[in-house]
Amino acid sequence: MRVLVATDHPDLGHALTLFLSARRIQVLDVVGDADELLEVAFSGRPDVVLVDWRLGEAESTRLIADLMGADDPTPVIVLSTARERARARESGAAAFATLGDHPDVLLATLREVGPGVAG
């Protein structure tokens, strides 16, 4: 599985890269803004995009609409805090994962929306 991560928090991007790579999930790139995300998503063709809701609610909502509304939509998983969960759920994303949950929750969410994931 090829995953694109969108976060403007370098530590989160690094942690996700280490965690996913150790589980044989390829991190295509970690991007920090909307324009770069769309460019990499449409050129790199990831299987799933993880969007950190903290990029900004309006920005995240627009990105999700662009990615999931394309001719060949890319599933989006929103990463949010528990406090942001309801707004993230309403964004139109394929799924969401709460930051701070056990990492297995993210893996389960990836399995739900993406192609097969190795253990």
C-alpha positions in Angstrom: 0.0 0.0 0.0 1.2 3.5 -0.9 0.2 6.3 1.6 0.6 10.0 1.3 0.7 11.9 4.6 -0.4 15.5 4.9 0.7 17.3 8.1 2.5 20.5 8.9 3.8 18.9 12.1 7.2 17.4 11.3 7.3 15.1 14.3 3.9 13.6 13.4 5.1 13.1 9.8 8.3 11.4 11.0 6.5 9.2 13.5 3.9 8.0 10.9 6.7 7.3 8.4 8.5 5.1 10.9 5.4 3.4 12.1 4.0 2.6 8.6 7.3 1.7 7.0 8.0 -0.8 9.8 4.7 -2.5 8.7 5.7 -2.6 5.0 3.4 0.3 4.1 5.2 2.7 1.7 5.0 6.4 2.6 5.0 8.1 -0.7 5.8 11.5 0.8 5.0 13.7 3.8 3.7 17.1 2.6 2.9 20.2 4.7 0.5 22.2 2.6 -2.6 21.9 0.4 -1.0 22.7 -3.0 1.8 20.2 -2.5 -0.6 17.6 -1.3 -2.7 17.8 -4.4 0.3 17.9 -6.7 1.8 14.7 -5.1 -1.5 13.0 -4.9 -2.4 13.5 -8.5 1.1 12.6 -9.8 2.1 9.9 -7.4 -1.2 8.1 -7.2 -1.2 7.0 -3.6 -3.7 4.3 -2.5 -4.7 6.3 0.6 -4.1 9.9 1.8 -3.8 10.6 5.5 -4.8 14.2 6.2 -4.0 15.8 9.5 -7.1 17.9 10.3 -4.8 20.5 12.0 -3.8 21.7 8.5 -6.9 23.8 9.0 -10.6 22.8 8.8 -11.4 24.8 5.6 -8.2 23.6 3.9 -8.7 20.0 5.0 -12.4 20.0 3.8 -11.4 21.4 0.4 -8.6 18.8 0.0 -10.9 15.9 0.9 -13.5 17.1 -1.6 -10.8 17.5 -4.4 -9.3 14.0 -3.7 -12.5 12.1 -3.2 -14.3 13.9 -6.0 -11.8 13.2 -8.8 -12.6 10.8 -11.6 -10.5 8.2 -9.9 -11.0 9.1 -6.2 -8.3 8.6 -3.6 -9.6 7.5 -0.2 -8.8 10.0 2.5 -8.4 9.2 6.2 -8.6 12.2 8.5 -6.3 12.3 11.5 -7.9 14.4 14.2 -8.2 14.8 17.9 -11.2 13.5 19.8 -12.5 17.1 20.1 -12.4 17.5 16.3 -13.9 14.1 15.6 -17.5 15.2 14.7 -16.3 17.9 12.3 -13.8 15.5 10.7 -16.5 12.9 10.3 -18.7 15.4 8.4 -15.8 16.3 6.0 -16.7 13.6 3.5 -13.5 11.5 4.2 -13.6 7.8 3.7 -12.7 7.3 7.4 -10.9 9.0 10.3 -8.5 8.0 13.1 -8.1 9.9 16.3 -4.6 11.0 17.2 -3.7 9.4 20.5 -5.5 6.2 19.8 -3.5 2.9 19.9 -1.6 2.6 16.5 -3.5 -0.6 15.7 -6.6 1.6 15.2 -4.9 3.4 12.3 -3.8 0.1 10.8 -7.4 -1.2 11.0 -8.6 2.0 9.4 -6.1 1.7 6.6 -7.3 -1.9 6.0 -10.9 -0.7 5.8 -10.2 1.9 3.0 -7.1 0.7 1.2 -5.8 -2.4 -0.5 -4.3 -5.2 1.6 -1.9 -4.3 4.4 0.8 -6.6 5.6 0.8 -7.2 9.4 
